[in-house]
Amino acid sequence: MRKIKDYYFKKAKQDKYPARSVYKLEEIDNKCRLIKKDIKILDIGCSPGSWSQFMLKKIGRGSILGIDINNSIRIEDTRFTFMPGNIFDIESARIQKYIQAFDLITSDAAPNTTGDSFIDSQKSLNIVKRVFQIARDTLKPGGSVVAKVFQGEDLKAFVDGLKEDFSRVILFKPKSSRKESREIFLIAITRRGER
Ligand SMILES: C[S@@+](CC[C@H](N)C(=O)[O-])C[C@H]1O[C@@H](n2cnc3c(N)ncnc32)[C@H](O)[C@@H]1O
């Protein structure tokens, strides 16, 4: 396990990314090809910034709004805007002031863990439910969501419920995600509705 951590940790340093989590997003993108030229992205839980940095390389004249409680993000790029704050306090209307509607919403946000897997998975599911509330208000028809979530007993029912609103909903565990971690990525592709 240590070996895997060291490999992605070192690779992130070499590639000049502030976090190894970038390789999870890279694997997701290799699988689903959701990061396209000229799109508008909302990146929730964006600090320290490796996902946003990675996506900026791919979106051409697109743009990214990043949100995080932690403002340790340093991205100097006119296509990137940072909104400090907690997604449970930020109303969708405030997000829409910056960018009317998004093509893609990503969330790598995770709760502070307690060590109790039931409590931690519930806290993580609450974050994901908030991410999808924001998506309901700000995601374009045809748009997609990628969100980290901890596996837990209520996840399946939530995933099944999303199938009404999205053409395809999958759960994906990237190789670069540590095996012992309960994290998995919920990928909801192509929001239904008139474009
Ligand atoms: C694993 S880090 C994200 C790493 C990032 N994707 C990257 O590649 O650099 C998770 C982030 O989620 C943020 N976060 C957790 N809960 C949040 C919330 N309720 N609102 C906003 N940000 C939150 C944390 O502050 C933390 O910076």
The ligand as an ORCA input file, in Angstrom:
! r2SCAN-3c Opt
* xyz 0 1
  C      -9.392     15.907     -0.820
  S      -9.494     17.641     -0.756
  C      -9.695     18.089     -2.435
  C      -8.443     17.976     -3.258
  C      -8.592     18.635     -4.614
  N      -9.533     17.901     -5.465
  C      -7.278     18.683     -5.328
  O      -7.088     17.901     -6.255
  O      -6.433     19.507     -4.963
  C     -11.093     17.901     -0.133
  C     -11.457     19.363      0.046
  O     -12.859     19.460      0.310
  C     -13.068     20.615      1.119
  N     -14.392     20.552      1.724
  C     -14.872     19.593      2.561
  N     -16.130     19.889      2.946
  C     -16.468     21.046      2.306
  C     -17.641     21.866      2.309
  N     -18.712     21.522      3.031
  N     -17.665     22.991      1.563
  C     -16.565     23.340      0.839
  N     -15.415     22.614      0.804
  C     -15.372     21.487      1.541
  C     -11.900     20.549      2.109
  O     -11.661     21.816      2.673
  C     -10.755     20.061      1.218
  O      -9.960     21.131      0.750
*
